Amino acid sequence: MVTKEIHKMDKRTIHNLIIPAEKYAERMESMVLPYLAERKTENYCEREKGKKIFYLRCLADHPQGIVILSHGYTETTDKHLENIYYFLRGGYHVFMPEHCGHGRSYRLCSDTGDLSLVHIDDYQRYVDDLLFVSRLAAQEFPELPICLYGHSMGGGIAACAAAQEPRIYSRLILSSPMIRPNSAPLPWPLAYLVAKTFCIAGGEEHYLPGNHPYDGMEQYADSASASECRFLYYQDKRCKEPLFQMNAASYGWFWQTYRLNHALQKKAWRQISCPTRIFQAEYETYVSKREQERFVKKLCRRKNIDAKLIRVKGSKHEIFNSDNKILESYWQKILS
């Protein structure tokens, strides 16, 4: 049965839209995946010759806009299939690239056999790739406004993209954005200084201390998810697909998060022009809540921008992987 998009997103509609935890995997396989299969295509594009960017292009039946979805560190499009489903049902086309070093997109590591390592030479590469896919969407559907949604690392990238090309995006939604990562147990100044030193010494592709190759041993209790059924569903996909098994950061990647943080806090907040919502998890351990709050305060200094910080009680880093009560409120705020 073909289900039409829902444009009026009241509380009852959202309640009926959210996939319940009971028989979650079964509902994903029998309802969500067939719905997506009718509306999605898997594509590759090249911003630089020989460097292929994988992206999903998912078309809503009666679109009122476009969502560009920017995923987090070690994630892929498959982790966000439920989110894509909600955007489609809300009446939005979705374009979602996999960032450099992730999933099926190009990788920079000299040791191409190491699929666990996430490495980047310059954070600007992430931003430029995201803007490239955004322009493809804008060219194909010039009459539709574009909303930019970014989670975690993808949120930091999205904020930079919205600052560099403010005319492309009509709204910016940042979910647990990585304005700066959490460097515990090391203090931030020491952590980024160590990373910079290793990069200067030629160790930019070496694993950060405490990082290790993917072993499939992550436990729900230690994860960024507050919904066990959602955690297990993607964990099963990840275990079966080697291209999804990113698990470690390089010194180069960490050094670039410092540069990204500097760009966001020194310059980007002055250039973002669209309405902005930042969702902050209550039990956040992966990124700095203080830096998120600093960023929002700076945005709010500007009289011509509508910016708000929304604290989500009971949530962990992956707010979109929460229980249904939290998800209903979360998606109500996003889709309305």
C-alpha positions in Angstrom: 0.0 0.0 0.0 1.3 3.4 -1.0 1.2 5.9 2.0 1.0 9.5 1.1 3.1 12.2 2.7 1.6 14.0 5.8 1.8 17.7 5.7 -0.1 18.5 8.8 2.1 17.4 11.6 0.0 17.6 14.8 0.8 15.5 17.9 -1.6 12.7 16.9 -0.1 12.4 13.5 3.4 12.3 14.8 2.4 9.6 17.4 1.0 7.4 14.6 4.1 8.1 12.4 6.8 7.0 14.8 7.8 3.4 14.6 7.1 1.7 17.9 9.8 -0.3 19.7 7.7 -3.4 19.7 8.7 -5.5 16.7 10.8 -2.7 15.5 13.1 -4.7 13.2 10.0 -6.5 11.7 8.3 -3.1 11.0 11.5 -1.7 9.4 11.8 -4.6 7.1 8.1 -5.0 6.2 7.0 -1.3 6.1 9.9 1.2 6.0 12.3 -0.5 3.6 9.7 -1.2 0.9 8.5 2.4 1.2 12.0 3.7 0.7 12.8 1.2 -2.1 10.0 2.7 -4.2 11.4 6.2 -3.8 15.2 6.0 -3.5 18.1 5.7 -5.9 21.8 5.1 -5.0 24.1 7.4 -6.8 27.7 8.5 -7.1 29.1 11.9 -8.0 32.6 13.4 -8.2 33.6 16.8 -7.0 37.2 15.9 -7.6 38.2 13.5 -10.3 38.5 9.9 -9.1 37.0 10.7 -5.7 33.5 9.2 -5.7 30.9 10.5 -3.3 28.1 8.0 -2.6 24.7 9.5 -1.9 21.0 8.5 -1.6 18.4 10.4 -3.5 14.9 9.8 -2.0 11.9 11.5 -3.5 8.7 12.4 -1.7 5.4 11.9 -3.5 4.2 15.5 -2.9 7.3 17.5 -1.9 7.2 20.8 -0.1 11.0 21.0 0.3 14.3 19.2 0.3 16.3 17.9 3.2 20.1 17.5 2.9 21.1 15.0 5.6 24.7 15.2 7.0 25.6 12.1 9.1 27.9 11.7 12.1 31.3 10.1 12.7 31.5 6.4 11.7 27.9 6.5 10.3 26.4 5.7 7.0 23.1 6.3 5.1 21.8 3.0 6.5 21.9 4.3 10.0 19.5 7.0 9.1 16.9 5.1 7.1 14.2 5.7 9.7 15.0 9.4 9.7 14.8 9.5 5.9 11.4 7.8 6.1 10.1 10.5 8.5 11.3 13.3 6.2 9.7 11.6 3.2 6.4 11.2 5.0 6.6 14.8 6.0 6.8 15.8 2.4 10.5 16.3 1.8 12.9 15.0 -0.8 16.1 13.7 0.9 19.6 13.9 -0.5 22.1 12.2 1.8 25.8 11.7 1.0 28.2 9.5 2.9 31.2 11.7 4.0 34.7 11.0 2.9 36.2 8.1 4.7 32.7 6.6 5.4 30.7 3.8 3.9 30.8 3.7 0.1 32.4 7.1 -0.4 36.1 7.7 -1.3 38.8 7.3 1.4 42.1 9.0 1.8 44.1 6.5 3.9 47.2 5.2 2.2 46.4 1.8 3.7 43.2 1.3 1.8 42.7 -2.1 3.5 41.9 -0.5 6.9 38.2 0.1 6.7 38.1 0.9 10.5 40.0 4.2 10.3 38.3 7.5 9.7 40.8 10.0 8.4 40.6 13.4 6.8 43.3 15.8 5.5 41.2 19.0 5.8 37.7 19.5 7.4 36.9 21.8 4.4 36.8 18.6 2.3 33.7 17.5 4.2 32.1 20.9 3.8 32.9 21.2 0.0 31.5 17.7 -0.6 28.3 18.5 1.3 27.8 21.7 -0.6 28.4 19.9 -3.9 25.6 17.5 -3.2 23.4 20.4 -2.0 23.9 22.1 -5.4 23.0 19.0 -7.2 19.7 18.9 -5.3 19.1 22.7 -5.9 19.8 22.3 -9.6 17.3 19.4 -9.9 14.6 21.0 -7.9 15.1 24.8 -8.1 11.6 25.6 -7.0 11.9 23.9 -3.6 13.5 25.3 -0.4 16.4 23.3 1.1 16.7 22.4 4.8 20.0 21.2 6.1 19.9 18.6 8.9 23.2 17.5 10.6 24.0 15.1 13.4 27.1 15.1 15.5 30.2 15.5 13.2 27.7 16.1 10.4 26.2 18.9 12.4 29.5 20.7 12.6 30.0 20.2 8.9 26.4 21.4 8.2 26.9 24.6 10.3 30.0 25.4 8.3 28.3 24.7 5.0 25.3 27.0 6.0 27.8 29.7 6.9 29.8 29.4 3.6 26.8 29.3 1.3 23.9 30.9 3.2 21.8 31.5 0.1 21.4 27.7 -0.5 19.6 26.8 2.8 16.3 28.0 4.2 16.6 26.2 7.6 19.3 24.6 9.7 18.7 21.7 12.1 21.6 20.5 14.2 21.1 17.4 16.3 23.8 16.9 19.0 26.2 18.8 16.7 30.0 18.4 17.1 30.9 22.1 17.6 33.8 20.4 19.4 34.3 16.8 20.4 34.7 15.7 24.0 38.4 15.1 24.5 38.1 13.4 28.0 40.1 12.3 29.8 42.6 14.8 28.3 41.8 18.5 28.6 41.0 20.0 25.2 44.1 22.2 24.8 46.4 19.3 25.5 44.5 16.9 23.3 44.6 19.0 20.2 48.2 20.0 20.8 49.2 16.3 20.9 47.2 15.6 17.7 48.9 18.6 15.9 52.3 17.3 17.0 51.7 13.8 15.6 50.5 15.3 12.3 53.6 17.5 12.0 55.7 14.4 12.6 54.0 12.5 9.8 51.7 10.4 12.0 48.4 11.9 10.8 47.0 8.5 9.8 47.9 6.8 13.0 45.1 5.7 15.4 44.3 8.0 18.3 45.0 6.4 21.8 42.2 4.1 22.9 40.9 3.7 19.3 41.0 0.2 17.7 39.9 -1.7 14.6 36.2 -2.7 14.5 35.6 -5.9 16.4 31.8 -6.0 16.6 31.8 -6.0 20.4 30.1 -2.7 21.1 27.4 -3.1 23.7 24.1 -1.2 23.9 24.8 0.0 27.4 28.0 1.8 26.2 26.5 3.2 23.0 25.2 6.6 22.1 21.6 5.2 21.7 18.8 5.2 24.2 16.7 2.7 22.2 18.0 -0.9 22.3 15.9 -2.1 19.4 17.3 0.7 17.1 20.8 0.0 18.3 20.6 -3.7 17.6 19.0 -3.2 14.2 21.9 -1.1 12.8 24.5 -3.2 14.7 23.3 -6.2 12.7 23.7 -4.3 9.4 27.1 -3.1 10.4 28.4 -6.5 11.3 27.4 -7.9 7.9 28.9 -5.0 5.8 32.7 -4.3 6.0 32.2 -0.9 4.4 30.1 0.1 7.4 32.7 -0.8 10.0 34.4 2.5 10.7 35.5 2.5 14.3 38.6 4.6 14.9 39.8 8.2 14.4 43.2 9.3 13.2 45.3 12.0 14.6 44.6 13.9 11.4 40.9 13.7 11.9 41.1 14.9 15.5 43.3 17.9 14.5 40.8 18.8 11.9 38.1 18.9 14.5 40.1 21.6 16.2 40.2 23.6 13.0 36.5 23.1 12.5 35.7 24.2 16.0 37.9 27.3 15.5 36.1 28.1 12.2 32.6 27.7 13.8 33.3 29.8 16.9 35.3 32.5 15.2 33.6 33.1 11.9 30.7 30.8 10.9 28.3 32.1 13.5 28.5 35.5 11.9 27.5 34.2 8.5 24.6 31.8 9.1 21.4 33.6 8.0 18.7 31.0 8.1 16.5 29.9 11.1 18.5 27.5 13.2 17.5 24.9 15.8 20.1 23.0 17.9 19.0 19.9 19.8 21.1 19.1 22.8 21.0 15.7 24.5 20.7 15.6 28.3 23.2 12.7 28.7 25.8 13.9 26.2 29.2 12.3 26.4 30.5 12.5 22.8 30.6 16.2 22.1 30.9 19.4 24.2 27.6 20.8 25.5 29.4 23.9 26.6 30.6 24.6 23.0 27.1 24.1 21.7 25.8 26.6 24.2 28.5 29.1 23.3 27.7 28.8 19.6 23.9 29.4 20.2 24.6 32.4 22.4 26.7 33.9 19.6 24.0 33.3 17.0 21.4 34.9 19.3 23.5 38.0 19.6 22.5 38.8 16.0 19.1 40.4 15.8 18.3 39.2 12.3 18.5 35.4 13.0 16.1 33.0 14.6 18.2 30.6 16.7 17.2 28.4 19.6 18.8 25.7 21.7 16.4 22.8 22.5 17.4 20.6 25.4 16.0 17.0 25.1 15.5 15.4 28.5 16.3 11.8 28.8 18.2 11.5 25.6 21.7 10.4 24.8 23.9 11.6 21.9 21.9 10.0 19.2 18.6 11.7 19.9 17.0 10.1 16.9 17.7 6.7 18.6 15.5 7.4 21.7 12.3 6.0 23.1 9.0 6.8 21.4 8.0 9.5 23.8 11.2 11.5 23.1 11.0 10.8 19.4 7.4 12.2 19.1 8.5 15.5 20.7 11.7 15.6 18.6 10.0 15.0 15.3 7.1 17.3 16.1 9.6 20.1 16.5 11.5 19.2 13.3 8.6 18.5 10.9 6.4 21.4 12.1 
